[in-house]
Amino acid sequence: PATIQAMLLARVDRLPQEVRRLAQEAAVIGPRFDATLLKAVTAEPGRLEAGCELLCDAEIIEEVAGSGSISSPSYRFTQTLLQDVIYQNLLLQRRTDIHGRVGAALEQLCGDKPERLEDLTVLGHHFAQSAEREKGAHYLQAAGDRARMIYANDDALRFYERALAALGAIGQTPLKLAIAERIADLSGPVGRREVAHQHYETVLQAYRESGNRVASARVLRKIGRLLWDVGKRDNAETRYAEAAALLEGADAPIEQAQLWQERGRQAFRGGDHARAAKWADAALDGVRTLTTEHVSEEGRDATLVTAEALNTKAVALARLGRNLEAVRQIERSIELAEAAGLLGTACRGYTNLGVLYTTIDPAQAIKVCRRGLEVARHIGDSGFQARLLANLAVACCTFTDRCPTEGVPAAEKAIEIDRALDQREHLPVPLIVLAQIHQCNGRPELAVGLFHEALDVARETSEPQLLFPCYDGLATLNLDLDNLAEAERYFSLAQGICAQHGLDPEALVVLPFLD
């Protein structure tokens, strides 16, 4: 309230001018501050000790017991609102100037190359509100990158958004483009696809105007993935083709391999398994000489492509009946991914390995799903949690007596996550799993509704491994209900899907959902 603010300001206004100035400088540092930092910032360092004593006597600040040292005590404002009122009543120019001085002092204290997340955050905070806003954006970007490395993606997104805000209305600098692309990369997987798409399109336009073909191809590939995930597969293919054209003749082996691996994954999801394996092999060949170490960014990127391509090749081999070979490829993929700290890629491996083990070692399938869930929860990846929960539900309900206590809740949780994230490319999976559970337990009325919902979503992507179990399940249900015409129609649709894509119906029953 204004009256409380006025009372607090009156307390500050009664202070001597130099002490009031010290309080203002401290307020810019924050609710809590160290005497060493304030001494480096204040215009009158010789009066710091006496000034802090006066501020303590006036109950503006207080020393924090047990923190700092005898030579450099720490203080805090007695009320957070008091610090905020002092800060907000500073003239913008003075506030900007002090933020710059705080940032410069922190750089001296943190050294040339600060790496701690806390240091990068506070440096970014102060420089972003100083006259050196671009420097602030650099630090905030670095803080975002650091947060992303430890899978604190929500924090990373906030840092990137603050960095972009700090750059304001300046033109499309390389820094601004890099930050916008990072925001898009993190926004898509959490269901903010429209935000991601807008940032990608902005970045793509800038790269096209500057003639950067490799960067344009990279962003087109990412847009293609976004479009594919919402069922706009023709549009996605157009973007992939544009990216491929831009990479012709370019010296960009990793980006080329990433595009091949992505196209292999989509060929698999579209039911062309032989082609998927070829794309994956091309990707593996493209980076074979670049994955000898993970230290450099190039080595890490090459390892990422290799691990993903091994996964893609494996699921294609599984659909072609080469299950044991597929298991070896995925186990190698997980090994590479975990060694390089690529835990999101490892989760994809666990997702597929859990499905493959159901045919070889059911008990191991459950262990693999649980291990994958641990990793997905550790990195906060809800998308893979949904995939692994759906697979766990299948394993529990097929091979154990824990279907009611563990299998059904896992399937229901997977549906909840997929809906929350708008993961329409995966939502049919837990819907089908739950429908099959109800069907097996004599609850056809629940099963029918779930199969129809799954079918409505699956038609958006026309993915064979999603359409087949919907058609097959509805055919069986209608047969049980003596709806022979409907049963025949759905059986015919199920057979047609298999014939169109050269699939063995038994393989889709035994290995239902691979990615």
Secondary structure by P-SEA (a helix, b strand, c coil): caaaaaaaaaaaaaccaaaaaaaaaaaaacccccaaaaaaccccccaaaaaaaaaaaacccccccccccccbbbbbbccaaaaaaaaaaccaaaaaaaaaaaaaaaaaaaccccccaaaaaaaaaaaaaccaaaaaaaaaaaaaaaaaaacaaaaaaaaaaaaaaaaccccccaaaaaaaaaaaaaaaaacaaaaaaaaaaaaaaaaaaacaaaaaaaaaaaaaaaaaaacaaaaaaaaaaaaaaaacccccaaaaaaaaaaaaaaaaaacaaaaaaaaaaaaaaaccccccccccaaaaaaaaaaaaaaaaaaaaaaaacaaaaaaaaaaaaaaaaaaacaaaaaaaaaaaaaaaaccccaaaaaaaaaaaaaaaaaaccaaaaaaaaaaaaaaaacccccccccaaaaaaaaaaaaaaacccccaaaaaaaaaaaaaaaccaaaaaaaaaaaaaaaaacccaaaaaaaaaaaaaaaaaacaaaaaaaaaaaaaaaaaaacccaaaaaaccccc
